[in-house]
């Protein structure tokens, strides 16, 4: 199964699933975060996505714009060519306000991040967990201070993030876990933009989204 998993990933991502030198080994792949592989004719790329409720995955909308759900492969708990759960979305829901956040309706995942009820504060340090280049085979943690917040949907972070991190959760430590404050949209050389999309956290958003393929979820074999 491990060999089969590696071959599948190579097809989906267009790269060999070899370990990344210098990866953040101290950061274990969270069961609610995954690498979103986007496979289409002559095009391979990936983003980050995460569970934000039962059967509800959030990511950046530009990662899935123009995509059919059949082209999307979410590998939860992905690390170095292995993963805990492979999910195929049944539907894509976009932010009604036109923001760069989208929801994927899936049929699996046992844990998720709860949305924060406390707005971000300028100067507060938050945590971004994503599959950014060049360490795209391991979940990387980046501490990001909040540099600006408009009180609405847009949140500016004083940290640059690399391609592949789009769709990653912006997290606030709380108790023995984390709550999600926003979703990474874009980045430049000095800062990153995250968005809050409360409308996509409606528990009924994915109701009647359609049935999933029976082979949708497949756990990796243990060594």
Secondary structure as the mmCIF struct_conf table of DSSP 4:
data_model
#
loop_
_struct_conf.conf_type_id
_struct_conf.id
_struct_conf.beg_label_comp_id
_struct_conf.beg_label_asym_id
_struct_conf.beg_label_seq_id
_struct_conf.end_label_comp_id
_struct_conf.end_label_asym_id
_struct_conf.end_label_seq_id
HELX_RH_AL_P HELX_RH_AL_P1 UNK A 2 UNK A 13
BEND BEND1 UNK A 14 UNK A 15
HELX_LH_PP_P HELX_LH_PP_P1 UNK A 18 UNK A 20
TURN_TY1_P TURN_TY1_P1 UNK A 21 UNK A 22
TURN_TY1_P TURN_TY1_P2 UNK A 25 UNK A 26
BEND BEND2 UNK A 27 UNK A 27
HELX_LH_PP_P HELX_LH_PP_P2 UNK A 28 UNK A 30
TURN_TY1_P TURN_TY1_P3 UNK A 31 UNK A 32
STRN STRN1 UNK A 33 UNK A 40
TURN_TY1_P TURN_TY1_P4 UNK A 41 UNK A 42
STRN STRN2 UNK A 43 UNK A 53
TURN_TY1_P TURN_TY1_P5 UNK A 54 UNK A 55
STRN STRN3 UNK A 56 UNK A 59
HELX_RH_AL_P HELX_RH_AL_P2 UNK A 61 UNK A 64
TURN_TY1_P TURN_TY1_P6 UNK A 65 UNK A 66
HELX_RH_3T_P HELX_RH_3T_P1 UNK A 69 UNK A 71
STRN STRN4 UNK A 72 UNK A 76
TURN_TY1_P TURN_TY1_P7 UNK A 77 UNK A 77
STRN STRN5 UNK A 79 UNK A 79
TURN_TY1_P TURN_TY1_P8 UNK A 80 UNK A 81
STRN STRN6 UNK A 82 UNK A 82
BEND BEND3 UNK A 84 UNK A 84
STRN STRN7 UNK A 85 UNK A 87
BEND BEND4 UNK A 90 UNK A 90
STRN STRN8 UNK A 91 UNK A 94
TURN_TY1_P TURN_TY1_P9 UNK A 96 UNK A 97
BEND BEND5 UNK A 100 UNK A 100
STRN STRN9 UNK A 102 UNK A 105
BEND BEND6 UNK A 107 UNK A 107
BEND BEND7 UNK A 110 UNK A 110
HELX_LH_PP_P HELX_LH_PP_P3 UNK A 113 UNK A 113
STRN STRN10 UNK A 114 UNK A 115
HELX_LH_PP_P HELX_LH_PP_P4 UNK A 116 UNK A 116
BEND BEND8 UNK A 117 UNK A 118
HELX_LH_PP_P HELX_LH_PP_P5 UNK A 119 UNK A 120
TURN_TY1_P TURN_TY1_P10 UNK A 122 UNK A 123
STRN STRN11 UNK A 125 UNK A 130
TURN_TY1_P TURN_TY1_P11 UNK A 133 UNK A 134
TURN_TY1_P TURN_TY1_P12 UNK A 136 UNK A 137
BEND BEND9 UNK A 138 UNK A 138
STRN STRN12 UNK A 140 UNK A 149
BEND BEND10 UNK A 151 UNK A 153
STRN STRN13 UNK A 154 UNK A 157
BEND BEND11 UNK A 158 UNK A 159
TURN_TY1_P TURN_TY1_P13 UNK A 163 UNK A 164
TURN_TY1_P TURN_TY1_P14 UNK A 166 UNK A 167
HELX_LH_PP_P HELX_LH_PP_P6 UNK A 168 UNK A 168
STRN STRN14 UNK A 169 UNK A 174
TURN_TY1_P TURN_TY1_P15 UNK A 175 UNK A 176
STRN STRN15 UNK A 177 UNK A 187
BEND BEND12 UNK A 189 UNK A 190
STRN STRN16 UNK A 192 UNK A 195
HELX_RH_3T_P HELX_RH_3T_P2 UNK A 198 UNK A 201
TURN_TY1_P TURN_TY1_P16 UNK A 203 UNK A 208
HELX_LH_PP_P HELX_LH_PP_P7 UNK A 211 UNK A 213
TURN_TY1_P TURN_TY1_P17 UNK A 214 UNK A 215
BEND BEND13 UNK A 216 UNK A 216
HELX_LH_PP_P HELX_LH_PP_P8 UNK A 219 UNK A 222
#
